[in-house]
């Protein structure tokens, strides 16, 4: 598993308390990471304030890949 995916999984588990059994399904549903926050919110796994945290985290995560 690539280190960036491990970072993403760590963030979802540690910072947002997303159950580890849900993460593979969520990642599989994402055609790209831009959909991740919406999918998490639609599945009622995060709140609106957490949604903002995910967007900010992804901005840094994606920005650091460029």
Biopython code that builds the backbone (N, CA, C, O; Angstrom):
import numpy as np
from Bio.PDB.StructureBuilder import StructureBuilder

atoms = [
    (1, "UNK", "N", (0.857, -1.186, 0.000)),
    (1, "UNK", "CA", (0.000, 0.000, 0.000)),
    (1, "UNK", "C", (0.896, 1.240, 0.000)),
    (1, "UNK", "O", (1.844, 1.332, 0.781)),
    (2, "UNK", "N", (0.597, 2.159, -0.855)),
    (2, "UNK", "CA", (1.427, 3.350, -0.999)),
    (2, "UNK", "C", (1.292, 4.248, 0.240)),
    (2, "UNK", "O", (0.260, 4.243, 0.911)),
    (3, "UNK", "N", (2.335, 5.006, 0.528)),
    (3, "UNK", "CA", (2.378, 5.801, 1.764)),
    (3, "UNK", "C", (1.301, 6.889, 1.786)),
    (3, "UNK", "O", (0.796, 7.227, 2.856)),
    (4, "UNK", "N", (0.944, 7.437, 0.632)),
    (4, "UNK", "CA", (-0.090, 8.481, 0.606)),
    (4, "UNK", "C", (-1.448, 7.876, 0.988)),
    (4, "UNK", "O", (-2.247, 8.523, 1.665)),
    (5, "UNK", "N", (-1.703, 6.656, 0.561)),
    (5, "UNK", "CA", (-2.948, 5.985, 0.940)),
    (5, "UNK", "C", (-2.944, 5.703, 2.435)),
    (5, "UNK", "O", (-3.971, 5.844, 3.099)),
    (6, "UNK", "N", (-1.803, 5.309, 2.964)),
    (6, "UNK", "CA", (-1.688, 5.073, 4.411)),
    (6, "UNK", "C", (-1.955, 6.360, 5.188)),
    (6, "UNK", "O", (-2.606, 6.337, 6.232)),
    (7, "UNK", "N", (-1.451, 7.477, 4.677)),
    (7, "UNK", "CA", (-1.705, 8.769, 5.335)),
    (7, "UNK", "C", (-3.193, 9.082, 5.339)),
    (7, "UNK", "O", (-3.735, 9.527, 6.352)),
    (8, "UNK", "N", (-3.841, 8.857, 4.234)),
    (8, "UNK", "CA", (-5.272, 9.113, 4.125)),
    (8, "UNK", "C", (-6.052, 8.224, 5.095)),
    (8, "UNK", "O", (-6.936, 8.703, 5.805)),
    (9, "UNK", "N", (-5.729, 6.948, 5.124)),
    (9, "UNK", "CA", (-6.415, 6.028, 6.031)),
    (9, "UNK", "C", (-6.171, 6.428, 7.475)),
    (9, "UNK", "O", (-7.091, 6.392, 8.292)),
    (10, "UNK", "N", (-4.937, 6.808, 7.800)),
    (10, "UNK", "CA", (-4.628, 7.261, 9.155)),
    (10, "UNK", "C", (-5.450, 8.482, 9.547)),
    (10, "UNK", "O", (-5.960, 8.557, 10.665)),
    (11, "UNK", "N", (-5.577, 9.433, 8.637)),
    (11, "UNK", "CA", (-6.378, 10.625, 8.906)),
    (11, "UNK", "C", (-7.830, 10.249, 9.159)),
    (11, "UNK", "O", (-8.440, 10.716, 10.120)),
    (12, "UNK", "N", (-8.380, 9.408, 8.301)),
    (12, "UNK", "CA", (-9.787, 9.017, 8.442)),
    (12, "UNK", "C", (-10.035, 8.293, 9.766)),
    (12, "UNK", "O", (-11.049, 8.528, 10.424)),
    (13, "UNK", "N", (-9.117, 7.420, 10.153)),
    (13, "UNK", "CA", (-9.291, 6.657, 11.386)),
    (13, "UNK", "C", (-9.006, 7.484, 12.635)),
    (13, "UNK", "O", (-9.800, 7.495, 13.575)),
    (14, "UNK", "N", (-7.885, 8.167, 12.639)),
    (14, "UNK", "CA", (-7.429, 8.849, 13.850)),
    (14, "UNK", "C", (-8.115, 10.188, 14.085)),
    (14, "UNK", "O", (-8.491, 10.509, 15.212)),
    (15, "UNK", "N", (-8.274, 10.956, 13.036)),
    (15, "UNK", "CA", (-8.829, 12.297, 13.200)),
    (15, "UNK", "C", (-10.357, 12.333, 13.133)),
    (15, "UNK", "O", (-10.992, 13.160, 13.786)),
    (16, "UNK", "N", (-10.938, 11.434, 12.345)),
    (16, "UNK", "CA", (-12.385, 11.479, 12.140)),
    (16, "UNK", "C", (-13.111, 10.279, 12.735)),
    (16, "UNK", "O", (-14.340, 10.227, 12.717)),
    (17, "UNK", "N", (-12.362, 9.319, 13.259)),
    (17, "UNK", "CA", (-12.921, 8.110, 13.879)),
    (17, "UNK", "C", (-13.832, 7.332, 12.920)),
    (17, "UNK", "O", (-14.863, 6.793, 13.324)),
    (18, "UNK", "N", (-13.434, 7.286, 11.647)),
    (18, "UNK", "CA", (-14.170, 6.479, 10.670)),
    (18, "UNK", "C", (-13.824, 5.017, 10.957)),
    (18, "UNK", "O", (-12.646, 4.670, 11.049)),
    (19, "UNK", "N", (-14.826, 4.166, 11.098)),
    (19, "UNK", "CA", (-14.539, 2.750, 11.365)),
    (19, "UNK", "C", (-13.683, 2.135, 10.258)),
    (19, "UNK", "O", (-13.935, 2.351, 9.072)),
    (20, "UNK", "N", (-12.682, 1.379, 10.654)),
    (20, "UNK", "CA", (-11.748, 0.809, 9.674)),
    (20, "UNK", "C", (-12.430, -0.115, 8.678)),
    (20, "UNK", "O", (-11.946, -0.270, 7.557)),
    (21, "UNK", "N", (-13.541, -0.732, 9.060)),
    (21, "UNK", "CA", (-14.227, -1.612, 8.118)),
    (21, "UNK", "C", (-14.963, -0.841, 7.026)),
    (21, "UNK", "O", (-15.320, -1.426, 6.003)),
    (22, "UNK", "N", (-15.195, 0.446, 7.217)),
    (22, "UNK", "CA", (-15.882, 1.287, 6.218)),
    (22, "UNK", "C", (-14.912, 1.880, 5.192)),
    (22, "UNK", "O", (-15.310, 2.195, 4.071)),
    (23, "UNK", "N", (-13.664, 2.030, 5.569)),
    (23, "UNK", "CA", (-12.697, 2.759, 4.743)),
    (23, "UNK", "C", (-12.472, 2.135, 3.366)),
    (23, "UNK", "O", (-12.477, 2.870, 2.379)),
    (24, "UNK", "N", (-12.275, 0.824, 3.245)),
    (24, "UNK", "CA", (-12.071, 0.280, 1.889)),
    (24, "UNK", "C", (-13.243, 0.568, 0.951)),
    (24, "UNK", "O", (-13.035, 0.887, -0.219)),
    (25, "UNK", "N", (-14.459, 0.457, 1.452)),
    (25, "UNK", "CA", (-15.630, 0.737, 0.614)),
    (25, "UNK", "C", (-15.663, 2.204, 0.182)),
    (25, "UNK", "O", (-15.970, 2.515, -0.969)),
    (26, "UNK", "N", (-15.346, 3.095, 1.111)),
    (26, "UNK", "CA", (-15.358, 4.528, 0.814)),
    (26, "UNK", "C", (-14.314, 4.858, -0.249)),
    (26, "UNK", "O", (-14.603, 5.569, -1.211)),
    (27, "UNK", "N", (-13.119, 4.346, -0.073)),
    (27, "UNK", "CA", (-12.044, 4.623, -1.025)),
    (27, "UNK", "C", (-12.393, 4.045, -2.393)),
    (27, "UNK", "O", (-12.100, 4.657, -3.420)),
    (28, "UNK", "N", (-13.014, 2.878, -2.412)),
    (28, "UNK", "CA", (-13.400, 2.259, -3.672)),
    (28, "UNK", "C", (-14.460, 3.098, -4.399)),
    (28, "UNK", "O", (-14.458, 3.162, -5.628)),
    (29, "UNK", "N", (-15.358, 3.736, -3.654)),
    (29, "UNK", "CA", (-16.403, 4.560, -4.258)),
    (29, "UNK", "C", (-15.859, 5.844, -4.864)),
    (29, "UNK", "O", (-16.477, 6.422, -5.759)),
    (30, "UNK", "N", (-14.715, 6.289, -4.384)),
    (30, "UNK", "CA", (-14.125, 7.539, -4.862)),
    (30, "UNK", "C", (-13.444, 7.303, -6.204)),
    (30, "UNK", "O", (-12.471, 6.555, -6.302)),
    (31, "UNK", "N", (-13.965, 7.947, -7.220)),
    (31, "UNK", "CA", (-13.282, 7.882, -8.506)),
    (31, "UNK", "C", (-12.044, 8.774, -8.465)),
    (31, "UNK", "O", (-11.076, 8.544, -9.189)),
    (32, "UNK", "N", (-12.089, 9.769, -7.629)),
    (32, "UNK", "CA", (-10.927, 10.582, -7.310)),
    (32, "UNK", "C", (-11.135, 11.153, -5.915)),
    (32, "UNK", "O", (-12.246, 11.105, -5.388)),
    (33, "UNK", "N", (-10.101, 11.682, -5.321)),
    (33, "UNK", "CA", (-10.188, 12.146, -3.933)),
    (33, "UNK", "C", (-11.125, 13.325, -3.741)),
    (33, "UNK", "O", (-11.558, 13.592, -2.620)),
    (34, "UNK", "N", (-11.443, 14.035, -4.812)),
    (34, "UNK", "CA", (-12.351, 15.171, -4.680)),
    (34, "UNK", "C", (-13.735, 14.731, -4.202)),
    (34, "UNK", "O", (-14.454, 15.521, -3.590)),
    (35, "UNK", "N", (-14.111, 13.498, -4.470)),
    (35, "UNK", "CA", (-15.420, 12.987, -4.051)),
    (35, "UNK", "C", (-15.429, 12.465, -2.618)),
    (35, "UNK", "O", (-16.499, 12.260, -2.046)),
    (36, "UNK", "N", (-14.274, 12.250, -2.038)),
    (36, "UNK", "CA", (-14.184, 11.662, -0.701)),
    (36, "UNK", "C", (-15.018, 12.392, 0.349)),
    (36, "UNK", "O", (-15.805, 11.746, 1.041)),
    (37, "UNK", "N", (-14.880, 13.705, 0.499)),
    (37, "UNK", "CA", (-15.664, 14.383, 1.543)),
    (37, "UNK", "C", (-17.171, 14.216, 1.363)),
    (37, "UNK", "O", (-17.900, 14.018, 2.335)),
    (38, "UNK", "N", (-17.628, 14.295, 0.127)),
    (38, "UNK", "CA", (-19.060, 14.179, -0.147)),
    (38, "UNK", "C", (-19.565, 12.778, 0.195)),
    (38, "UNK", "O", (-20.635, 12.623, 0.784)),
    (39, "UNK", "N", (-18.801, 11.775, -0.174)),
    (39, "UNK", "CA", (-19.200, 10.400, 0.129)),
    (39, "UNK", "C", (-19.252, 10.179, 1.643)),
    (39, "UNK", "O", (-20.192, 9.569, 2.152)),
    (40, "UNK", "N", (-18.251, 10.672, 2.353)),
    (40, "UNK", "CA", (-18.259, 10.534, 3.816)),
    (40, "UNK", "C", (-19.489, 11.198, 4.419)),
    (40, "UNK", "O", (-20.128, 10.646, 5.315)),
    (41, "UNK", "N", (-19.815, 12.383, 3.924)),
    (41, "UNK", "CA", (-20.963, 13.120, 4.453)),
    (41, "UNK", "C", (-22.277, 12.443, 4.065)),
    (41, "UNK", "O", (-23.178, 12.322, 4.895)),
    (42, "UNK", "N", (-22.392, 12.008, 2.828)),
    (42, "UNK", "CA", (-23.619, 11.338, 2.374)),
    (42, "UNK", "C", (-23.906, 10.071, 3.168)),
    (42, "UNK", "O", (-25.062, 9.727, 3.412)),
    (43, "UNK", "N", (-22.843, 9.383, 3.566)),
    (43, "UNK", "CA", (-23.020, 8.156, 4.336)),
    (43, "UNK", "C", (-23.156, 8.426, 5.837)),
    (43, "UNK", "O", (-23.195, 7.505, 6.653)),
    (44, "UNK", "N", (-23.228, 9.727, 6.176)),
    (44, "UNK", "CA", (-23.408, 10.162, 7.561)),
    (44, "UNK", "C", (-22.281, 9.682, 8.486)),
    (44, "UNK", "O", (-22.494, 9.371, 9.658)),
    (45, "UNK", "N", (-21.084, 9.636, 7.913)),
    (45, "UNK", "CA", (-19.916, 9.247, 8.697)),
    (45, "UNK", "C", (-19.193, 10.454, 9.279)),
    (45, "UNK", "O", (-18.365, 10.315, 10.179)),
    (46, "UNK", "N", (-19.513, 11.649, 8.757)),
    (46, "UNK", "CA", (-18.914, 12.879, 9.277)),
    (46, "UNK", "C", (-19.977, 13.965, 9.371)),
    (46, "UNK", "O", (-21.018, 13.915, 8.715)),
    (47, "UNK", "N", (-19.674, 14.951, 10.215)),
    (47, "UNK", "CA", (-20.550, 16.109, 10.384)),
    (47, "UNK", "C", (-20.092, 17.227, 9.448)),
    (47, "UNK", "O", (-19.064, 17.113, 8.780)),
    (48, "UNK", "N", (-20.866, 18.299, 9.412)),
    (48, "UNK", "CA", (-20.483, 19.452, 8.575)),
    (48, "UNK", "C", (-19.126, 20.030, 9.015)),
    (48, "UNK", "O", (-18.283, 20.291, 8.156)),
    (49, "UNK", "N", (-18.882, 20.240, 10.327)),
    (49, "UNK", "CA", (-17.544, 20.732, 10.705)),
    (49, "UNK", "C", (-16.425, 19.765, 10.293)),
    (49, "UNK", "O", (-15.345, 20.204, 9.899)),
    (50, "UNK", "N", (-16.675, 18.474, 10.383)),
    (50, "UNK", "CA", (-15.674, 17.501, 9.954)),
    (50, "UNK", "C", (-15.494, 17.539, 8.439)),
    (50, "UNK", "O", (-14.394, 17.322, 7.931)),
    (51, "UNK", "N", (-16.572, 17.815, 7.730)),
    (51, "UNK", "CA", (-16.506, 17.947, 6.278)),
    (51, "UNK", "C", (-15.505, 19.033, 5.901)),
    (51, "UNK", "O", (-14.702, 18.856, 4.985)),
    (52, "UNK", "N", (-15.555, 20.143, 6.605)),
    (52, "UNK", "CA", (-14.614, 21.236, 6.370)),
    (52, "UNK", "C", (-13.183, 20.784, 6.649)),
    (52, "UNK", "O", (-12.263, 21.128, 5.906)),
    (53, "UNK", "N", (-12.997, 20.016, 7.716)),
    (53, "UNK", "CA", (-11.660, 19.499, 8.041)),
    (53, "UNK", "C", (-11.126, 18.611, 6.927)),
    (53, "UNK", "O", (-9.946, 18.679, 6.585)),
    (54, "UNK", "N", (-11.994, 17.781, 6.362)),
    (54, "UNK", "CA", (-11.574, 16.881, 5.279)),
    (54, "UNK", "C", (-11.153, 17.699, 4.067)),
    (54, "UNK", "O", (-10.121, 17.422, 3.456)),
    (55, "UNK", "N", (-11.955, 18.712, 3.713)),
    (55, "UNK", "CA", (-11.583, 19.554, 2.570)),
    (55, "UNK", "C", (-10.225, 20.213, 2.801)),
    (55, "UNK", "O", (-9.392, 20.240, 1.895)),
    (56, "UNK", "N", (-9.994, 20.738, 3.991)),
    (56, "UNK", "CA", (-8.709, 21.388, 4.287)),
    (56, "UNK", "C", (-7.559, 20.387, 4.264)),
    (56, "UNK", "O", (-6.485, 20.678, 3.737)),
    (57, "UNK", "N", (-7.788, 19.212, 4.834)),
    (57, "UNK", "CA", (-6.738, 18.199, 4.844)),
    (57, "UNK", "C", (-6.393, 17.774, 3.419)),
    (57, "UNK", "O", (-5.220, 17.669, 3.062)),
    (58, "UNK", "N", (-7.423, 17.530, 2.610)),
    (58, "UNK", "CA", (-7.190, 17.120, 1.226)),
    (58, "UNK", "C", (-6.478, 18.206, 0.430)),
    (58, "UNK", "O", (-5.647, 17.910, -0.429)),
    (59, "UNK", "N", (-6.802, 19.451, 0.714)),
    (59, "UNK", "CA", (-6.123, 20.550, 0.018)),
    (59, "UNK", "C", (-4.627, 20.472, 0.264)),
    (59, "UNK", "O", (-3.842, 20.622, -0.673)),
    (60, "UNK", "N", (-4.223, 20.244, 1.480)),
    (60, "UNK", "CA", (-2.800, 20.086, 1.796)),
    (60, "UNK", "C", (-2.226, 18.801, 1.254)),
    (60, "UNK", "O", (-1.088, 18.770, 0.786)),
    (61, "UNK", "N", (-3.003, 17.744, 1.315)),
    (61, "UNK", "CA", (-2.575, 16.416, 0.863)),
    (61, "UNK", "C", (-2.350, 16.425, -0.647)),
    (61, "UNK", "O", (-1.319, 15.949, -1.123)),
    (62, "UNK", "N", (-3.291, 16.955, -1.390)),
    (62, "UNK", "CA", (-3.180, 17.005, -2.846)),
    (62, "UNK", "C", (-2.131, 18.034, -3.259)),
    (62, "UNK", "O", (-1.362, 17.807, -4.194)),
    (63, "UNK", "N", (-2.105, 19.159, -2.560)),
    (63, "UNK", "CA", (-1.129, 20.207, -2.863)),
    (63, "UNK", "C", (0.304, 19.740, -2.676)),
    (63, "UNK", "O", (1.196, 20.154, -3.416)),
    (64, "UNK", "N", (0.530, 18.883, -1.695)),
    (64, "UNK", "CA", (1.890, 18.402, -1.449)),
    (64, "UNK", "C", (2.333, 17.381, -2.485)),
    (64, "UNK", "O", (3.520, 17.074, -2.590)),
    (65, "UNK", "N", (1.365, 16.843, -3.265)),
    (65, "UNK", "CA", (1.696, 15.864, -4.302)),
    (65, "UNK", "C", (2.140, 16.532, -5.597)),
    (65, "UNK", "O", (2.746, 15.892, -6.456)),
    (66, "UNK", "N", (1.839, 17.809, -5.732)),
    (66, "UNK", "CA", (2.148, 18.511, -6.992)),
    (66, "UNK", "C", (3.633, 18.804, -7.124)),
    (66, "UNK", "O", (4.061, 19.387, -8.120)),
]
sb = StructureBuilder()
sb.init_structure("model")
sb.init_model(0)
sb.init_chain("A")
sb.init_seg("    ")
for serial, (resi, resn, name, xyz) in enumerate(atoms, 1):
    if name == "N":
        sb.init_residue(resn, " ", resi, " ")
    sb.init_atom(name, np.array(xyz, "f"), 0.0, 1.0, " ", f" {name:<3s}", serial, name[0])
structure = sb.get_structure()
